[in-house]
Amino acid sequence: MIFQPQLRIPGPTPLPDRVLRAMSRPMIDHRGPEFAAILKEISAGVKEAMAAPAAADLLVFTSSGTGAMEAAVANLVSPGERVVVCTCGAFGERFADINRAFGADVVKLEVEWGQPVEPDDLRDLLASHPEVEKVFLTHNETSTGLTNPLQALARVAGQAGKIVVVDAISSASSMPVEMEAWGLDVVISGSQKGWMAPPGLAFAAIGPRGWEAAARATSPRYYFDWRSARTWAEKGFTPTTPSVSVAFAVQEGLKLLSEEGLQNVYARHRRLGEACVAGLQAAGLQPFAAEGYRSATVTSAVLPEGIDTDAFRALLREKYGVVIASGRGTAPVSARIVRVGHLGAVSEGDIAIVLWAVEQALEELDFRAADGRALNAAQPHLTGTEAVAAH
Ligand SMILES: Cc1ncc(COP(=O)(O)O)c(C=O)c1O
């Protein structure tokens, strides 16, 4: 295909030209002053996007986002300790699995996929588990296209005196994440999401209560030891060889975010999410995530009965150059789910292309004649400039 494929999966996300050019720079000494300046700039930029308190440390790991999730568990949780993990999809389950792998006794607050975790349910669960110190939350559940009410959940956990650990991998930098104001103790993200960089670096912001808990935890840790990462970060370096090219990319991605302005970035993602869900619904798909909790970074929707998911995605990819993701999970409905990513360097026009291609593909699969109804439904959402409500 002579055109660039339209990468509309929920990460890795498309790379702007400026990021691609930044990445092609020659290699530098990862223990030299140039790298130290870059690490400092990245750490400050990621902290700002997470609205982290000044007292928080931002650690950068060479790993995918899951590495930073594992790091959080290894540094915070001791074998045999009881923890609460809220799960409403595949990535909440992953936090539970990692905790179990480190010997934790996991109490799950599990809700049906497509539904949010309810703050009242968390309050009740925590009341019956006073011995629990840590609560693990997924902000944006990428597998179901749902944004949990993080602020309210963190308030409940904070009122109960718990340490709040948040997977903000597919939300931070694309929607508001207020580490300080919402009382989050640890916030995690990954470079291949809203940061507009390739996969390879993971971020963890750790507040004072996170550090106190880490000092008490007894799980083994080496590559992901927060303490050595902090010691090295103070000198501008990482304990082991970092993914230097991805650091170049994140540095440039942060410049792009700051030029657009974070509030504008958030408003754009919200517009894209609303347009995408309205358009897909008009095209005949059923939004999967509960209304009021639909994500600004990824839309999941169920294909009409009789449409084969693989054939639909293949048609989109091969004929229209639009690459979207499949569903996750083992429930029968998962096989009929598709997910459209709209985080990072994605514009209103990019969503228009997806919706047009979706209608075309559905016509070719004998569902219904393409008549522009998806774009029509999306149109009012593509132009709004309204302020962004925080989840
Ligand atoms: C919410 C969430 N958590 C965790 C992960 C895992 O991140 P990674 O694939 O970078 O390890 C992802 C990736 O899609 C995610 O979206």
PDBQT file of the ligand as one rigid body, heavy atoms in Angstrom, charges set to zero:
ROOT
HETATM    1  C1  LIG A 401      -4.815   0.188  30.843  1.00  0.00    +0.000 C 
HETATM    2  C2  LIG A 401      -3.629  -0.600  30.422  1.00  0.00    +0.000 A 
HETATM    3  N1  LIG A 401      -2.912  -1.231  31.354  1.00  0.00    +0.000 NA
HETATM    4  C3  LIG A 401      -1.835  -1.956  31.038  1.00  0.00    +0.000 A 
HETATM    5  C4  LIG A 401      -1.429  -2.099  29.737  1.00  0.00    +0.000 A 
HETATM    6  C5  LIG A 401      -0.240  -2.924  29.431  1.00  0.00    +0.000 C 
HETATM    7  O1  LIG A 401       0.752  -2.130  28.894  1.00  0.00    +0.000 OA
HETATM    8  P1  LIG A 401       1.926  -2.789  28.039  1.00  0.00    +0.000 P 
HETATM    9  O2  LIG A 401       1.307  -3.519  26.908  1.00  0.00    +0.000 OA
HETATM   10  O3  LIG A 401       2.707  -1.562  27.612  1.00  0.00    +0.000 OA
HETATM   11  O4  LIG A 401       2.692  -3.658  28.945  1.00  0.00    +0.000 OA
HETATM   12  C6  LIG A 401      -2.143  -1.478  28.714  1.00  0.00    +0.000 A 
HETATM   13  C7  LIG A 401      -1.753  -1.637  27.308  1.00  0.00    +0.000 C 
HETATM   14  O5  LIG A 401      -2.573  -1.605  26.413  1.00  0.00    +0.000 OA
HETATM   15  C8  LIG A 401      -3.269  -0.698  29.071  1.00  0.00    +0.000 A 
HETATM   16  O6  LIG A 401      -3.978  -0.076  28.133  1.00  0.00    +0.000 OA
ENDROOT
TORSDOF 0
